[in-house]
Amino acid sequence: MTRTGRWLVRGAAGLVALGVVGAALVAWWLPSDAELAARVGSEFEQRTGIGLTVGGLHWALFPVPRVVLEDVATVQDEPIRVHRLEVNPRLRSLLAREVRIDSVSADGVALPRQSVRAFRGRAEAAPAPRGNWTLAAVPVEQVRFTELTWVDRRNIPLAYDGRVDFDPHWRPRTAEFSRHGVTPPARLRLERDGDADRWRTLIDVAGGTWNGSSELAIQKDDTLLLTAQLEPRSVDIEQLMQTFDRRAPVAGKVNGRTEVRATGANVAELWRNATTRTRFSVQPATLTRFDLAKAIQTAGTSRGGRTPLDELTGTLATENTDDGMRFSYTGLKAHSGLLTASGSARIYHRAIDGEVAVDLVDGVVGVPLKVSGSLDDPTLSLTGGALTGAAVGTAVLPGVGTAIGARIGQQVERLFGGDDRKTPPKGPRAP
């Protein structure tokens, strides 16, 4: 088997492990479904170190070979559950003692994040056939699932449907994944380009598209390298976030270019190590959580509101971590009839930390604001030196004078070694 075949066998094993185990059952002449169910649980625990309960198991050779497992659950604090799992092996291959499965289908799968993480390093090797059984060139022709629900760190459940058709050595020929029951549809499709490890990548989401291509390569150290180039076109940001049960701090339709890169020894590591970089433009755009102009005029004491923008541009980088995804916005530029602004921001666990410099149309240049708090309730404030300057500015000229003073105060703070990231001391605030 080629190197590509070896790592794909390891990477796909987690997806089809139960199916291969189920197909192997037909090799044993057992008198009852109950004994078969008990052996499935025992085999699973032997391979993974985690117990498995099976509510029911039924198998038959005629009219077509079939193994059906019902109400399957791991023995964990938050169990991984499968309502129904069906495996359809090929009869002629069974008679030749060859593992060749036409389809594996699963319905009603629950995957709590913490429970899935417990399998790391335990089930990444493909189950080997027993005795003198062999694996076919395509051990599993097709995998289908409906209502596969991923439960994330914040206990937000997201359900998906999907289908993968395999070529030899576990190469996906075609694949389709979609959010279950979402309108407008959110769907990812992969179409293989001939025999190469390259796929046409088609994404329909939030009324727009995010299409491009993906490619997989083996590096010199035998690890995998996944790259993709995608182009978002007219994707509605608020609808996109709603698709994944999130709220958006920005409204508008995004266009741009996305680069994806991931490395790892197997498919699971590719997902865990994935990074993306998107250069984007939103025209027009709206900041949905705060009013920048009002925040400047009140020295950051105003909260809430909206900021309409003619254009918002920048770069978004994402990085998967063991405890969630990290977002970094750099080179942000915003323009409107009222103001222009530039800045950067970092978001992790929905906490935001950023800086914004705002220029108002009446000549106030580079007023500094600190962005903090959460995505649901962001806070705009001035740094310590800027806050002191704002109080002085108010005494000179209310309103715009506050903003001018804030800018001067920040420059004085920097001159004497102040740290913008320190919490500003309590003191008089501008009205």
N, C-alpha and C positions, 0 to 999 in steps of 0.2 A: 504494500500500500504506500502511496506517495506521502510526503510530509503534510501536504494539504489535507489528504484523507485522514491522517492521524489526528491532527488538531480539530478537524471538523467532527470527527467521531466523539472526541472528548467534549467539545463545546455543545453538541446537540444532545448529549446523553441525558442532561437534566430534563429536557423537554419530553423525551420518549422513554425514560427509564421504566415507568409503570407499564407502558405499552409492551416493551420487550419482555418484562417479567411476566405480564399476563399472557403473552404469546407462548412463552416457555412452558406454561402450565399444561398446554395440550400434549406436551411430551410425556407427561406423567399419567398413568392410568389410575385415577382416583375414584373412589366410590361415591363421593358426595360433594355437593357444592360447598357445604360447610367446611370440609377438610381442605378444599381448594382455597377458600377464603383465609383459613388459618395459615396455610403455607405462604400465601402472598404476604401476609403480615410478617411472618417469620423471615422470609427472604428480604423484604424491604429493611427490616431492622438489622439484619446481618450486614447488609451493604452500607447502611447509612448511620447506624448507631441510634436511630430514633424509631420509636414504636409506631405501628400503623394499625388502625382498626378498620374492618370492612363490614359494613352493614349487611351486604348481600352480594353473592356472586353466582352467575349463571353462565354455563358454557354449552356449546353444541358444535357438532361437525357438519350437520346437515339441516337445511338445504345449503347453507353456507357456513363456514367456520366463524364462530363468534364467541368472544368472552366479554361479559358485561359485569362491571363492578358498580355497586351503588353505595352511597353514603360512606365514602372513604374519608378518613381523618387521621392526621398525625397525632401522636401523643405528646402534645405541647400545651403550655399555658394558653396560648391562642392558636388553636389547631389550623393547619392548612386543610381545607376541605374540598372534596370533589363530589358533587351530587350524583353524577353519572359518568362513567368512563367505559367506552366500548372499543374493543380491539378486534379487527377483522383480518386474521392471517389468511394466506393463500393455501388452499388444501393441497395442491400438487407439491408445493414447496415443503409442506409439513411431512408428506409422505417421503420426500427426499431428505428429511432431517435438515432442512434449511430454514433459517429465520427470515421470512419475507412477509411483511405486513402491508396489506393494501391501504388501510387507514386506521388512524387512532383519533377518536373524537371524545371531547370532554365537555360537559355542560355543568354550569354552576360551580365554578372554581373560586375559592376564596384564598387569597395570598397575603396574610399579614406580614408586613415588612420585617419585623423582628424575627418571626418564625422562619421566614425564607433565609435570613442571614445565618441561622443556625446550621444550614446545610453546606456552608462554604467549606471546601476542602474534603467534604464527606462523600459527595456523589458526582464528582466531576469525571470519573472514569466510566466508560460504557460497560454495562453488564455483559459479561462474556457468556456465550452459549454453553449449556451443560453438555458433558459427554462429548460425542463426536458430531454435535450440531455445528453448523457453519452459518456465517452471516452472508446474505445475498449482497450483490453489488449495490442495490438500493434496499436496505433493510426495512425502511418505512417509506411508502410512496407518498402519503399525505397525512398531515396533522391538522385537525380542525378544533376550534374551541368557541364556545358561546358563553357570554357573561362571566368571563374571567375577571375577577375583581381584585385589583391591587389596593391594599390599605396602607397609606403612606405614614410618615412619621407623625403627622398631626391627626391621624385616624380619619382621614378623608378617603372614602372608597371611590375608586374610578373603575368602571366596568368596560371591558373590551371584547370584541369578537375578532376571530382571525382564522386564517387558513394558509398553510405552507405546503407546496408541492416540491419534492426533492428530486435532484439528479444524483448520479453516483457520487460517493464520498461525501454525502450530506450537504452537497451544494444546493441551496434553494434555487429552483427553476423559476417559480413565481411565488409571491407572497402578498397577502393583503391583511391589514389590521385596521380596525375602526373602533371609535368610541361607541359603546352600546347605547342606543336610544337617544342620540344627540342630534338636534336640528339647529342649524344646517349640518349636514354630514361632515364628520372629520375622519379622513381615510388616508392611509399610507399604502401604496402599491409598489412592489419591486418586480421588475422584469429582467431576466438574465440576458446578457448580450452574448449569444452564441455559447461557446465553451469557456469563455474567459470568466475570471472572478470579478466581473463588473456588471452592475445592475442599473437600469434606468429606474429612477426614483421619482415617483409621482405622489404628491401630497395635495389633497383638497381639504381646506380648513377655513372656517370663518368667512365664507363667501369669496375666498381667493385661492391662490395656488402657491405651492412652495416646491417647485420641481427642480430636478437636476439629475446627477448621477452619483453612484457610490462605487468604490473599488476596494478590494481586499488584496493584501500582499503578504508574503512571508519574508521577514527580515533575516539578516545574517545569523542572528542568535536564535532563530526558529520561533520568535514571537510574531504575533500578528500585527499588522498595521491596517487600520480602516480609515479611509478618507472619503469625503463627500463634498461636492460643490452644489449648492442649492440657491435658488433665487426666489425670495418671497415677492409676490405680486398681488397688490390690493387685498391684503389680509387685514380684516377688521380686528383691531387689538382687543377691544372689549369683548367681542364674540369669541376670540381666541382664548382669552382668560376664562370666560364663562364655560367654554368647552371642558375645561379641566377644573371646574368649581373654584375658580379664583376671581378676585376683583382686580380691575386694571387701574393704575394711577394715571394712565394716559389713554385718551380716546383718539381715534383716527385710523386711517388705513396705511399700512406699512409696506414699503418696497425696499429692496436692497440685495445683498449677497451674503450667503452664509457658507462658512468653511467648517467642516467637521473633521476631527482627528481623534483617534483612539488607538491605544496599544495594549497588548496583553497576551497571555499564554492561551486563552480560550475565549469563548463568546461572552461568558459572564464577566471576565476581567475587562473586555472591550467596553462593555456597558458601564462598569464602575469607573473606568479611566477616561471616559469620553469628555472632550472639550469642544466648544464651538466658539466661533467668532463671527458676528454679524455686523456689517456696516449697513446702517438703515437710514431711511428718510421717511418722515410722516408729514404729509401736506394735505389739508391743514391738520392741526393737532390741538388737543385741549388737555391741560393739566387738570385732573378732576378732583384733587384733594386740597389745593390751596391757591390763593390769589397772590402772585408774586408782587405786583405793583402795590397792592395794599400792605403787604408785609414790609416793603421798603419804607413806605410812608409812616408806618407805625413802629418802626425799629424792631420788627419781628414779633410784636405782641398780638397781631391779628392771626387768627387761625381759620382754616376752612376756606371755602370759596372755590372758584375755578379760574383758570388762566387760558384764554383763547390764544392760539399761536398760528401764524401763517405757515411756519415750518419748524420741525424739530429734527435734528440730525445727530448722529453719533455712532459709537461702536459699542456693542454688547458682547462681552465674553462670559461664557458659562463654564463651570467646572463641577463635575460630580465629586462629592466627598462621601465618606462613610456615614455622615450624619446629615445628608441633604445637599441640595445644589447651591452653589455660590454664584452670584451675579455681579459683574463689574461693568459699569458704564463709564466710558471715557470719551473725551472730545465732544461732550454734549454742547450743541449750539441751538439756541431758540431765537426766533424772530417773530415780532408782531408789530402792529401799529403803535403799541404802547411802550414796548421795551425790546431789548435784546439781552440775552443771557448766555453764559457759558459755565461749564462745571463738570463734575464727575460724581459718581455715587457707587456705593457697594451695598449689596443686599444679601443677607444670610439669615435664615430662619425668620424671614419677614421683618427683620430689623434693618433699618436703613441708616447709613452714615455717608454724608456727602457734603460738598461745598458748591456754592453757586455765587457767581459774580454777575450783578444785574446792572445794566445801563438803561436809564430812563431817557425818554425822548427830549426832556427839557434840560439835558446837559449833565446830569449826574452820572459819573463814570465809575464802573466797577464796584458797586456797593456789595460788601461781602455778607453772605448768609451761610449759616450752618444748617444742614438738613439732618434731622435725627428722628428718633421715635420708631414707629412701626409703619408698614405700608397702609394699614387701615387708619392710622391717626398720625400722619407725619407732622413734625414741628419745624418751623423756620425760626432761627434765632440769630443774634449777633454774638460774636466772640467777645471776650472780656474787654479788650482795648477798643473794639468797635462800639461796644455798648456804652463805654464812658464817653467816647467821642460823639455818639448819638445824643447823649444828654446835653453836651455842650452845644451841639448843632441846633437843638431845639430852642435853647436860650437865644441863639442868634437869629434863627429863622425857622418858624414852625414848618412841619411837613417836609419839604425838600431839604431844608437845613438839617433835619435829623439824618437823612441819608448821606449828606456831605460830611457831616460830623462823624458818622460811622466809618466812612472810608478813611478819613484822616486819622481817627483813633486806631484803626487797624494798622496803618502804616507806622504810627508811633510805636505800637506794641511790637511790631516786627523789628523796628530799629533797635529796641532795647532787649531783644531776645525773647519776646513773649511767644507762647505756644498756643496756636489757634485751637488745638484740640483739648486744651484744659477747660474745665467747667468754669464759666464766668462767675466772678464773685457776686454776691448779692449787693445790690446798691440801687440808686435811683434809676428808674427806667423812663424813657421818653413817653409822653402821653400819646 
